[in-house]
């Protein structure tokens, strides 16, 4: 069954219902345009009646009779909308209350195949009623465990794998258990700004390196520590492009670079202090640093950094200045954004962990 309708028909329908309620004619003129706008789509796709009522409550003062009338209007529209569904899929997706009757010759007398389940139980053969329900099946549900689990890894969440079948507009509840494992592996990578202004901070970190490692061992015995550094993009105007300045931007400074993986994640934590102490500082021109370029590389270059699959990952970012924003590279002719991918075959300039960077070739 197909019903043709337009805004005028909807307006007339609403006006008739309102006139039979306790509303005055002046109020009808104010509210009908709003109702037409909100309720016309309900002849094709139902809007939740409570949303309409909530929105209209926020308008001018409405008494209980008005709200009751609105509920009646939208309930009628819901029934009409349900009757209009022409396929089983449309019917089932309409509401969790709806069901579809597949019985042969059922709709000869105009009875809708899409109706409330309770109604179809009285008018349709039980074997011909389609009213699917959602289901939840646990596929993998191992108990929570710490280090010493049979498979060699801690289990911190339960269940681990599920299969859910959901009917549209229905809710499926799932109970999840979580417990932080004891002595779970930790990877800590320290990423530091090594522009010249950070020279004193570098010395302090070198002295605290062993203490940092010892403190982390009180949390877990399976601990790895790494160290990386950054300065800025190695093109003008971020650094001085004069050949001599590219080699030594400041007295006793190393050549500038974007990112350097000074120490891969390692359980040999005592090497950390020496790596930090021996890492040379460098220099750049502008105040912001290229820290976020380095941060991106530390995250995506999994093999170069040494991130483990089963570990808690900590990344410490240390700098004394601001950072470049997306788009700042255009000042240096770097137009194509970072593609957030690990190494490629493109030419890389002063970046140990290679990420594709759009750096123009010199003329």
C-alpha contacts under 8 A as a table, 3 or more apart, distances in Angstrom:
res1	aa1	res2	aa2	distance
1	X	83	X	7.84
1	X	84	X	6.33
1	X	86	X	7.67
1	X	110	X	7.86
2	X	84	X	6.36
3	X	84	X	7.54
5	X	9	X	6.05
5	X	10	X	7.24
6	X	9	X	5.36
6	X	10	X	6.41
6	X	40	X	7.85
7	X	10	X	5.09
7	X	11	X	6.00
7	X	36	X	6.62
7	X	40	X	6.58
8	X	11	X	4.99
8	X	12	X	6.11
9	X	12	X	5.12
9	X	13	X	6.09
10	X	13	X	5.03
10	X	14	X	6.16
10	X	36	X	6.37
10	X	39	X	7.95
10	X	40	X	6.47
11	X	14	X	5.23
11	X	15	X	6.04
11	X	32	X	6.61
11	X	33	X	7.59
11	X	35	X	7.96
11	X	36	X	5.76
12	X	15	X	5.06
12	X	16	X	6.13
13	X	16	X	5.28
13	X	17	X	6.49
14	X	17	X	5.23
14	X	18	X	6.12
14	X	32	X	7.00
14	X	35	X	7.70
14	X	36	X	7.84
14	X	73	X	7.34
15	X	18	X	5.04
15	X	19	X	5.98
15	X	28	X	6.90
15	X	32	X	6.87
16	X	19	X	5.20
16	X	20	X	6.41
17	X	20	X	5.26
17	X	21	X	6.58
17	X	69	X	7.69
17	X	73	X	7.43
18	X	21	X	5.08
18	X	22	X	7.46
18	X	23	X	6.21
18	X	28	X	6.90
18	X	69	X	7.17
19	X	22	X	7.31
19	X	23	X	6.49
19	X	24	X	7.44
19	X	25	X	7.34
19	X	28	X	7.79
20	X	23	X	8.00
21	X	65	X	7.55
21	X	66	X	7.85
21	X	69	X	6.90
22	X	65	X	6.64
22	X	66	X	7.43
23	X	27	X	6.46
23	X	28	X	6.83
23	X	66	X	7.05
24	X	27	X	5.41
24	X	28	X	6.44
25	X	28	X	5.01
25	X	29	X	6.53
26	X	29	X	5.41
26	X	30	X	6.69
27	X	30	X	5.13
27	X	31	X	6.25
28	X	31	X	5.31
28	X	32	X	5.69
29	X	32	X	5.73
29	X	33	X	7.44
30	X	33	X	6.94
30	X	34	X	7.84
31	X	34	X	5.40
31	X	35	X	6.28
32	X	35	X	5.00
32	X	36	X	6.00
33	X	36	X	5.09
33	X	37	X	6.20
34	X	37	X	5.20
34	X	38	X	6.22
35	X	38	X	5.08
35	X	39	X	5.60
35	X	40	X	7.95
36	X	39	X	5.31
36	X	40	X	5.56
37	X	40	X	6.05
38	X	41	X	6.96
38	X	52	X	7.39
39	X	42	X	5.28
39	X	43	X	7.69
39	X	47	X	7.68
39	X	74	X	7.75
40	X	43	X	6.06
41	X	44	X	5.52
41	X	45	X	5.68
41	X	46	X	6.89
41	X	47	X	7.62
42	X	45	X	4.82
42	X	46	X	4.25
42	X	47	X	5.94
42	X	77	X	6.50
42	X	78	X	7.29
42	X	81	X	6.76
43	X	46	X	6.94
43	X	77	X	6.68
43	X	80	X	7.09
43	X	81	X	5.36
44	X	81	X	6.37
45	X	81	X	7.24
46	X	77	X	7.93
46	X	78	X	6.48
46	X	81	X	6.84
46	X	94	X	7.77
47	X	51	X	7.64
47	X	52	X	7.76
48	X	51	X	5.59
48	X	52	X	7.00
49	X	52	X	5.35
49	X	53	X	6.37
49	X	71	X	6.95
49	X	74	X	5.96
49	X	75	X	7.59
50	X	53	X	5.07
50	X	54	X	5.97
51	X	54	X	5.06
51	X	55	X	6.13
52	X	55	X	5.19
52	X	56	X	6.19
53	X	56	X	5.13
53	X	57	X	6.03
53	X	67	X	6.86
53	X	70	X	7.05
53	X	71	X	7.57
54	X	57	X	5.10
54	X	58	X	6.67
55	X	58	X	5.45
55	X	59	X	7.11
56	X	59	X	5.17
56	X	60	X	7.93
57	X	60	X	7.25
57	X	61	X	7.29
57	X	62	X	6.48
59	X	62	X	7.86
62	X	66	X	6.11
62	X	67	X	7.02
63	X	66	X	5.55
63	X	67	X	6.71
64	X	67	X	5.21
64	X	68	X	6.08
65	X	68	X	5.07
65	X	69	X	6.15
66	X	69	X	5.08
66	X	70	X	6.27
67	X	70	X	5.07
67	X	71	X	6.30
68	X	71	X	5.17
68	X	72	X	6.39
69	X	72	X	5.11
69	X	73	X	6.25
70	X	73	X	5.03
70	X	74	X	6.22
71	X	74	X	5.32
71	X	75	X	5.97
72	X	75	X	5.09
72	X	76	X	6.18
73	X	76	X	5.28
73	X	77	X	6.33
74	X	77	X	4.90
74	X	78	X	6.05
75	X	78	X	4.96
75	X	79	X	6.39
76	X	79	X	5.19
76	X	80	X	6.29
77	X	80	X	5.00
77	X	81	X	5.94
78	X	81	X	5.04
78	X	82	X	6.13
79	X	82	X	5.10
79	X	83	X	6.28
80	X	83	X	5.15
80	X	84	X	6.33
81	X	84	X	5.18
81	X	85	X	6.85
82	X	85	X	5.60
82	X	91	X	6.95
82	X	94	X	7.27
82	X	98	X	7.82
82	X	114	X	6.30
82	X	115	X	6.59
83	X	112	X	5.65
83	X	113	X	7.74
83	X	114	X	6.01
83	X	115	X	6.84
85	X	88	X	7.85
85	X	90	X	5.93
85	X	91	X	5.58
85	X	114	X	6.51
86	X	90	X	7.01
86	X	91	X	7.45
86	X	114	X	7.85
87	X	90	X	5.34
87	X	91	X	6.27
88	X	91	X	5.08
88	X	92	X	6.14
88	X	100	X	5.84
88	X	114	X	7.50
89	X	92	X	5.30
89	X	93	X	6.12
90	X	93	X	5.24
90	X	94	X	6.13
91	X	94	X	5.21
91	X	95	X	7.43
91	X	98	X	6.45
91	X	99	X	6.71
91	X	100	X	6.58
91	X	114	X	5.75
92	X	95	X	6.35
92	X	96	X	7.06
92	X	98	X	6.04
92	X	99	X	6.13
92	X	100	X	7.16
92	X	131	X	7.12
92	X	132	X	7.89
92	X	167	X	7.69
92	X	168	X	7.41
93	X	96	X	7.56
93	X	167	X	7.21
93	X	168	X	5.10
93	X	169	X	7.01
94	X	98	X	6.99
94	X	168	X	7.62
94	X	169	X	7.69
95	X	98	X	5.44
95	X	168	X	7.35
95	X	169	X	6.19
96	X	167	X	7.56
96	X	168	X	7.41
96	X	169	X	6.32
96	X	170	X	6.21
97	X	116	X	5.70
97	X	117	X	6.35
98	X	114	X	6.57
98	X	115	X	5.48
98	X	116	X	4.67
98	X	117	X	5.70
98	X	131	X	7.28
99	X	114	X	5.76
99	X	115	X	5.73
99	X	116	X	5.92
99	X	117	X	5.09
99	X	120	X	7.42
99	X	129	X	6.72
99	X	130	X	5.69
99	X	131	X	4.85
100	X	113	X	5.41
100	X	114	X	4.71
100	X	115	X	6.67
100	X	120	X	7.94
100	X	129	X	5.71
100	X	130	X	5.02
100	X	131	X	6.69
101	X	106	X	7.66
101	X	113	X	4.94
101	X	114	X	6.69
101	X	120	X	7.12
101	X	124	X	6.37
101	X	128	X	5.63
101	X	129	X	4.70
101	X	130	X	6.25
102	X	106	X	7.70
102	X	113	X	7.30
102	X	128	X	5.06
102	X	129	X	6.37
102	X	130	X	7.37
103	X	106	X	5.47
103	X	124	X	6.77
103	X	125	X	6.89
103	X	128	X	5.36
103	X	129	X	7.82
105	X	108	X	5.49
106	X	109	X	7.58
106	X	111	X	7.03
106	X	113	X	7.26
106	X	124	X	7.59
107	X	110	X	5.01
107	X	111	X	4.76
107	X	112	X	6.07
107	X	113	X	6.51
108	X	111	X	7.12
112	X	115	X	6.47
115	X	119	X	6.62
115	X	120	X	6.43
116	X	119	X	5.24
116	X	120	X	6.36
117	X	120	X	5.17
117	X	121	X	6.23
117	X	131	X	7.41
118	X	121	X	5.38
118	X	122	X	7.14
119	X	122	X	5.56
119	X	123	X	6.67
120	X	123	X	4.96
120	X	124	X	5.16
120	X	129	X	7.34
121	X	124	X	5.75
121	X	125	X	7.12
121	X	126	X	6.35
121	X	129	X	7.81
124	X	128	X	6.81
124	X	129	X	6.85
125	X	128	X	5.30
125	X	129	X	6.72
126	X	129	X	5.46
132	X	167	X	7.00
133	X	166	X	7.45
133	X	167	X	6.36
134	X	164	X	7.39
134	X	165	X	5.07
134	X	166	X	4.64
134	X	167	X	5.58
134	X	170	X	7.70
134	X	172	X	7.01
135	X	164	X	5.78
135	X	165	X	5.09
135	X	166	X	6.83
135	X	172	X	7.62
136	X	162	X	7.16
136	X	163	X	5.91
136	X	164	X	4.59
136	X	165	X	6.47
136	X	172	X	7.63
137	X	162	X	5.77
137	X	163	X	5.18
137	X	164	X	6.42
138	X	141	X	6.36
138	X	159	X	7.07
138	X	161	X	6.45
138	X	162	X	4.58
138	X	163	X	6.44
139	X	160	X	7.81
139	X	161	X	5.24
139	X	162	X	5.01
139	X	163	X	6.71
140	X	159	X	6.16
140	X	160	X	5.35
140	X	161	X	4.76
140	X	162	X	6.74
141	X	158	X	5.98
141	X	159	X	4.32
141	X	160	X	5.68
141	X	161	X	6.88
142	X	155	X	7.72
142	X	158	X	6.66
142	X	159	X	6.62
142	X	160	X	7.14
143	X	155	X	7.23
143	X	158	X	6.69
144	X	154	X	7.58
144	X	155	X	4.98
144	X	156	X	5.63
144	X	157	X	6.59
144	X	158	X	6.57
144	X	178	X	7.81
144	X	179	X	7.17
145	X	148	X	7.61
145	X	149	X	6.04
145	X	154	X	5.41
145	X	155	X	5.00
145	X	156	X	6.72
145	X	181	X	6.89
146	X	149	X	6.38
146	X	153	X	7.58
146	X	154	X	4.67
146	X	155	X	6.56
146	X	156	X	7.73
146	X	181	X	4.87
146	X	182	X	5.56
146	X	183	X	7.46
146	X	184	X	7.55
147	X	152	X	7.10
147	X	153	X	6.14
147	X	154	X	5.22
147	X	181	X	7.39
147	X	182	X	6.94
147	X	183	X	6.78
147	X	184	X	7.03
148	X	152	X	6.31
148	X	153	X	7.22
148	X	154	X	7.37
149	X	152	X	5.26
149	X	153	X	5.74
149	X	154	X	5.96
149	X	155	X	7.69
150	X	153	X	7.57
153	X	310	X	7.75
154	X	181	X	6.37
154	X	184	X	7.28
155	X	158	X	7.69
155	X	181	X	7.29
156	X	178	X	5.54
156	X	179	X	5.18
156	X	180	X	5.77
156	X	181	X	5.97
157	X	160	X	6.39
157	X	176	X	7.13
157	X	177	X	5.67
157	X	178	X	4.51
157	X	179	X	6.66
158	X	176	X	5.79
158	X	177	X	5.07
158	X	178	X	6.48
159	X	162	X	7.13
159	X	176	X	6.52
159	X	177	X	7.34
166	X	170	X	6.79
166	X	171	X	7.56
166	X	172	X	7.17
167	X	170	X	5.69
181	X	184	X	5.67
182	X	220	X	7.76
183	X	219	X	6.68
183	X	220	X	4.46
183	X	221	X	6.42
183	X	222	X	7.04
184	X	220	X	6.35
184	X	222	X	7.05
184	X	311	X	6.75
184	X	312	X	7.28
185	X	220	X	6.59
185	X	221	X	7.61
185	X	222	X	4.83
185	X	223	X	5.88
185	X	310	X	7.19
185	X	311	X	4.74
185	X	312	X	6.15
186	X	220	X	7.20
186	X	222	X	6.54
186	X	223	X	5.04
186	X	224	X	6.43
186	X	311	X	5.26
186	X	312	X	4.68
186	X	313	X	5.93
186	X	314	X	7.42
187	X	223	X	6.12
187	X	224	X	4.94
187	X	225	X	6.14
187	X	226	X	7.97
187	X	265	X	7.06
187	X	307	X	6.84
187	X	308	X	7.52
187	X	311	X	6.47
187	X	312	X	6.14
187	X	313	X	4.87
187	X	314	X	6.03
188	X	223	X	7.84
188	X	224	X	6.25
188	X	225	X	4.99
188	X	226	X	6.31
188	X	265	X	7.54
188	X	313	X	6.12
188	X	314	X	4.64
188	X	315	X	5.85
188	X	316	X	7.50
189	X	225	X	5.82
189	X	226	X	4.51
189	X	227	X	5.60
189	X	228	X	7.44
189	X	265	X	6.91
189	X	314	X	6.33
189	X	315	X	4.97
189	X	316	X	6.27
190	X	225	X	7.80
190	X	226	X	6.10
190	X	227	X	4.78
190	X	228	X	6.21
190	X	315	X	6.05
190	X	316	X	4.81
190	X	317	X	6.42
190	X	318	X	7.71
191	X	227	X	5.96
191	X	228	X	4.73
191	X	229	X	5.46
191	X	230	X	7.63
191	X	295	X	7.67
191	X	315	X	7.18
191	X	316	X	5.89
191	X	317	X	4.99
191	X	318	X	6.21
192	X	227	X	7.78
192	X	228	X	6.26
192	X	229	X	4.72
192	X	230	X	6.48
192	X	317	X	6.07
192	X	318	X	4.74
192	X	319	X	6.26
193	X	198	X	6.68
193	X	229	X	5.69
193	X	230	X	5.22
193	X	231	X	6.04
193	X	289	X	7.84
193	X	291	X	7.07
193	X	318	X	6.06
193	X	319	X	4.96
193	X	320	X	7.62
194	X	197	X	7.69
194	X	198	X	5.69
194	X	199	X	6.95
194	X	202	X	7.57
194	X	229	X	6.01
194	X	230	X	5.94
194	X	231	X	5.89
194	X	280	X	7.44
194	X	281	X	4.91
194	X	282	X	6.26
195	X	198	X	5.74
195	X	199	X	7.41
195	X	230	X	7.66
195	X	231	X	5.46
195	X	281	X	5.51
195	X	282	X	4.87
195	X	283	X	4.91
195	X	284	X	6.96
196	X	199	X	5.58
196	X	250	X	7.97
196	X	253	X	7.60
196	X	281	X	5.41
196	X	282	X	5.43
196	X	283	X	5.40
197	X	200	X	7.59
197	X	320	X	7.77
198	X	201	X	5.18
198	X	202	X	6.22
198	X	281	X	7.68
198	X	319	X	7.49
198	X	320	X	7.06
199	X	202	X	5.19
199	X	203	X	6.63
199	X	281	X	6.46
200	X	203	X	5.27
200	X	204	X	6.55
201	X	204	X	5.12
201	X	205	X	6.25
202	X	205	X	5.14
202	X	206	X	6.26
202	X	276	X	6.78
202	X	277	X	7.04
203	X	206	X	5.16
203	X	207	X	6.52
203	X	276	X	7.85
203	X	277	X	6.45
204	X	207	X	5.23
204	X	208	X	6.32
205	X	208	X	5.00
205	X	209	X	5.93
205	X	273	X	7.57
205	X	276	X	7.22
206	X	209	X	5.23
206	X	272	X	7.65
206	X	273	X	4.59
206	X	274	X	6.97
206	X	276	X	5.44
206	X	277	X	5.40
207	X	210	X	7.24
207	X	273	X	6.73
208	X	211	X	5.20
208	X	212	X	6.06
208	X	273	X	7.60
209	X	212	X	5.16
209	X	213	X	6.40
209	X	270	X	7.62
209	X	272	X	6.12
209	X	273	X	4.88
210	X	213	X	5.13
210	X	214	X	6.23
210	X	269	X	7.34
210	X	270	X	6.15
210	X	272	X	7.59
210	X	273	X	6.60
211	X	214	X	5.12
211	X	215	X	6.16
212	X	215	X	5.25
212	X	216	X	6.31
213	X	216	X	5.24
213	X	217	X	6.38
213	X	225	X	7.64
213	X	269	X	6.13
213	X	270	X	7.72
214	X	217	X	5.17
214	X	218	X	6.90
215	X	218	X	5.48
215	X	219	X	7.37
216	X	219	X	5.38
216	X	220	X	6.61
216	X	223	X	7.19
217	X	220	X	5.06
217	X	221	X	5.34
217	X	222	X	7.71
217	X	223	X	6.72
218	X	221	X	7.33
220	X	223	X	6.27
222	X	267	X	7.89
223	X	267	X	6.11
224	X	265	X	5.51
224	X	266	X	4.79
224	X	267	X	4.48
224	X	268	X	7.52
224	X	269	X	6.99
225	X	264	X	7.75
225	X	265	X	4.94
225	X	266	X	5.38
225	X	267	X	6.42
225	X	268	X	7.72
225	X	269	X	5.91
225	X	272	X	7.30
226	X	262	X	7.89
226	X	263	X	5.14
226	X	264	X	5.11
226	X	265	X	4.10
226	X	266	X	6.30
226	X	272	X	7.07
226	X	305	X	7.70
227	X	261	X	6.62
227	X	262	X	5.61
227	X	263	X	4.82
227	X	264	X	6.74
227	X	265	X	7.49
227	X	272	X	7.09
227	X	275	X	7.68
227	X	276	X	7.42
228	X	259	X	7.37
228	X	260	X	5.67
228	X	261	X	4.48
228	X	262	X	4.96
228	X	263	X	6.42
229	X	259	X	5.82
229	X	260	X	5.31
229	X	261	X	6.64
229	X	262	X	6.93
229	X	294	X	7.77
230	X	257	X	6.65
230	X	258	X	5.42
230	X	259	X	4.36
230	X	260	X	6.20
230	X	290	X	6.88
230	X	291	X	6.31
230	X	294	X	6.20
231	X	256	X	6.36
231	X	257	X	5.78
231	X	258	X	5.52
231	X	259	X	6.86
231	X	282	X	6.94
231	X	283	X	7.00
231	X	284	X	7.11
231	X	289	X	6.13
231	X	290	X	5.93
231	X	291	X	7.16
232	X	238	X	6.67
232	X	239	X	7.52
232	X	256	X	7.10
232	X	257	X	6.19
232	X	258	X	4.90
232	X	259	X	7.87
232	X	284	X	6.75
232	X	289	X	5.33
232	X	290	X	4.18
232	X	291	X	7.25
233	X	238	X	6.18
233	X	239	X	7.29
233	X	257	X	6.66
233	X	258	X	5.18
233	X	290	X	6.28
234	X	238	X	6.74
234	X	239	X	5.92
234	X	241	X	7.97
234	X	256	X	6.31
234	X	257	X	5.94
234	X	258	X	6.60
234	X	349	X	7.57
234	X	350	X	7.40
235	X	238	X	5.98
235	X	239	X	5.89
235	X	240	X	7.63
235	X	241	X	6.41
235	X	332	X	6.22
236	X	239	X	5.26
236	X	240	X	6.11
236	X	241	X	5.64
236	X	332	X	5.76
237	X	240	X	6.84
237	X	241	X	7.80
237	X	285	X	7.13
237	X	286	X	7.50
237	X	331	X	7.11
237	X	332	X	6.26
238	X	284	X	6.04
238	X	285	X	5.44
238	X	286	X	5.67
238	X	332	X	7.69
239	X	246	X	7.62
239	X	256	X	7.59
239	X	283	X	7.49
239	X	284	X	4.54
239	X	285	X	4.98
239	X	286	X	7.44
240	X	245	X	5.88
240	X	246	X	6.47
240	X	249	X	7.13
240	X	284	X	6.96
240	X	285	X	6.49
241	X	245	X	6.61
241	X	246	X	5.92
242	X	245	X	5.22
242	X	246	X	6.11
243	X	246	X	5.14
243	X	247	X	6.60
244	X	247	X	5.29
244	X	248	X	6.26
244	X	249	X	7.59
245	X	248	X	4.89
245	X	249	X	4.32
245	X	250	X	7.47
245	X	255	X	7.91
246	X	249	X	5.90
246	X	255	X	5.73
246	X	256	X	6.67
247	X	254	X	6.89
247	X	255	X	4.68
247	X	256	X	7.63
248	X	251	X	6.87
248	X	252	X	7.24
248	X	253	X	5.58
248	X	254	X	5.72
248	X	255	X	5.34
248	X	256	X	7.96
248	X	282	X	7.82
249	X	253	X	6.35
249	X	254	X	7.36
249	X	255	X	6.59
249	X	256	X	7.29
249	X	282	X	6.77
249	X	283	X	5.51
249	X	284	X	7.11
250	X	253	X	5.23
250	X	282	X	7.10
250	X	283	X	6.30
253	X	280	X	6.62
253	X	281	X	5.60
253	X	282	X	4.79
253	X	283	X	7.04
254	X	280	X	5.95
254	X	281	X	6.11
254	X	282	X	4.96
254	X	283	X	7.94
255	X	282	X	6.12
255	X	283	X	7.79
256	X	282	X	5.48
256	X	283	X	6.14
256	X	284	X	7.07
257	X	260	X	7.36
257	X	350	X	5.18
257	X	351	X	6.71
258	X	290	X	6.75
258	X	293	X	7.37
258	X	294	X	6.79
258	X	350	X	6.11
258	X	351	X	5.64
259	X	293	X	7.69
259	X	294	X	5.26
259	X	297	X	7.94
259	X	350	X	7.38
259	X	351	X	5.33
259	X	352	X	6.55
259	X	353	X	7.50
260	X	351	X	6.45
260	X	352	X	5.51
260	X	353	X	7.31
261	X	264	X	6.61
261	X	304	X	7.95
261	X	305	X	7.20
261	X	352	X	6.58
261	X	353	X	7.12
262	X	275	X	6.77
262	X	279	X	7.50
263	X	266	X	7.79
263	X	272	X	7.36
263	X	275	X	6.83
264	X	304	X	7.05
264	X	305	X	5.18
264	X	306	X	6.10
265	X	305	X	6.09
265	X	306	X	5.31
265	X	307	X	7.12
266	X	269	X	6.60
266	X	306	X	7.95
268	X	271	X	5.98
268	X	272	X	7.81
269	X	272	X	5.46
270	X	273	X	6.30
270	X	274	X	7.65
271	X	274	X	5.42
271	X	275	X	6.17
272	X	275	X	5.19
272	X	276	X	6.22
273	X	276	X	5.27
273	X	277	X	6.09
274	X	277	X	5.01
274	X	278	X	6.03
275	X	278	X	5.30
275	X	279	X	6.10
276	X	279	X	5.28
286	X	289	X	7.66
287	X	321	X	6.81
287	X	322	X	7.10
288	X	321	X	6.01
288	X	322	X	4.70
288	X	323	X	4.59
288	X	324	X	5.60
289	X	321	X	6.83
289	X	322	X	6.35
289	X	323	X	4.85
289	X	324	X	6.10
290	X	293	X	5.53
290	X	294	X	6.76
290	X	323	X	6.03
290	X	324	X	5.96
291	X	294	X	5.18
291	X	295	X	6.07
291	X	319	X	7.96
291	X	323	X	6.05
291	X	324	X	7.62
292	X	295	X	4.69
292	X	296	X	6.07
292	X	323	X	6.81
292	X	324	X	7.30
293	X	296	X	5.30
293	X	297	X	6.54
294	X	297	X	5.11
294	X	298	X	6.24
295	X	298	X	5.20
295	X	299	X	6.38
296	X	299	X	5.29
296	X	300	X	6.28
296	X	340	X	7.02
297	X	300	X	5.36
297	X	301	X	5.56
297	X	342	X	7.70
297	X	353	X	6.60
297	X	354	X	7.68
297	X	355	X	6.79
298	X	301	X	5.67
298	X	302	X	7.36
298	X	305	X	6.51
299	X	302	X	6.68
300	X	340	X	7.04
300	X	341	X	6.59
300	X	342	X	5.93
301	X	304	X	5.50
301	X	305	X	6.19
301	X	342	X	5.53
301	X	343	X	7.76
301	X	353	X	6.59
301	X	354	X	7.95
302	X	305	X	5.44
302	X	306	X	5.79
302	X	307	X	5.41
303	X	306	X	5.01
303	X	307	X	6.76
304	X	353	X	6.57
307	X	313	X	7.68
308	X	311	X	5.85
319	X	322	X	7.93
324	X	328	X	6.17
325	X	328	X	5.68
326	X	329	X	7.31
326	X	337	X	7.82
327	X	330	X	5.83
327	X	335	X	7.77
327	X	337	X	7.74
328	X	331	X	6.02
328	X	332	X	7.96
329	X	332	X	5.42
329	X	333	X	6.51
329	X	334	X	4.84
329	X	335	X	6.60
330	X	333	X	4.83
330	X	334	X	4.92
330	X	335	X	5.25
331	X	334	X	7.26
333	X	359	X	7.16
333	X	360	X	6.77
334	X	337	X	7.75
334	X	357	X	7.83
334	X	358	X	5.44
334	X	359	X	5.55
334	X	360	X	7.07
335	X	358	X	6.60
336	X	357	X	7.63
336	X	358	X	5.58
337	X	357	X	7.67
337	X	358	X	7.45
338	X	341	X	7.97
338	X	355	X	7.76
338	X	356	X	6.72
338	X	357	X	6.03
338	X	358	X	7.70
339	X	355	X	7.92
339	X	356	X	6.74
339	X	357	X	7.94
340	X	355	X	7.32
341	X	355	X	6.19
341	X	356	X	7.09
342	X	354	X	6.55
342	X	355	X	5.27
342	X	356	X	7.53
343	X	353	X	7.21
343	X	354	X	4.64
343	X	355	X	4.94
343	X	356	X	6.56
344	X	354	X	7.05
344	X	355	X	6.68
344	X	356	X	6.00
345	X	356	X	8.00
346	X	356	X	6.23
346	X	357	X	7.77
347	X	356	X	7.90
348	X	351	X	6.38
348	X	354	X	6.58
348	X	355	X	7.66
348	X	356	X	7.19
348	X	357	X	6.92
348	X	359	X	7.99
349	X	359	X	7.91
351	X	354	X	5.84
351	X	355	X	7.89
